[in-house]
Amino acid sequence: MNDQSFEFTDKDREVLLRGLRYVRSSIMLETRDPTEEDEARRGEQLQGIANIVERLNAAPSISTAEV
């Protein structure tokens, strides 16, 4: 994976985090008969989302001056 650096405003970051919370909830609320494969896939997806959230929280933010 490329290690690219992005800068977000606080508002941009909140929009992205809100979307990730929605996706995480969607994954957690899937209704199926849990198989080992499904549980492993779900765990990998949730871990991937957690990694992205961690990176977003660590990313530098830019401040925007509002006049």
N, C-alpha and C positions, 0 to 999 in steps of 0.2 A: 504494500500500500504506500502511496505517496505521502510523505510528511509535508503537507502544505500548511501554511500559516494564514489564518484569516483573522480579521479584526471585526468585531461586531459592536454595535451600540448595545446598551443595556436593553433597549426595547427589542432589537433584533434577537438577542439572546433569549429573552423571555418568550418570544414567539416560537423559536426553535424548541425550547425546553417544553413548552406547552404541547407542541406537536408530538414530541417524544413521549410525554406522559400519556397522550391519547393512544399512540401506537403500543406502548407497554401495556396499557389497560386492555386493549383489544387482544393482544397475545394471551394475557392472563385469563381472559374471559372466554376463550375458545372452548366450545363444548364438543368433546369427542371422548371416545373410550380411550383412556390413557394407555398407550403402549410405551414400552421402553424407548422406542425410536421417537415417538412424539414428545415424550418428556425430555429427551436429550436435545431435540431440535428446539423445543421451547426454551430450555435452559440456555442454549447457545444464543438464541435470539435476544433473550433478556440480558444476557451478559454483554452482548454487542451494544445494546441500547445503553446499558450502564456505562460502558466504556466511552461512548459518544458524549453522554451527559457529563462525565468526568472531564473530558477534553474541553467541552464548551465552558465549563465552570473555570477551567484553568487558562482559557484563551484570553489574550489581552482585550480589553474593551476600549473603545474610543469614545470620547465624550463629544457630544454635539451641543453647541451653544445655541440656545433658543433666545431669540430677541423678541 
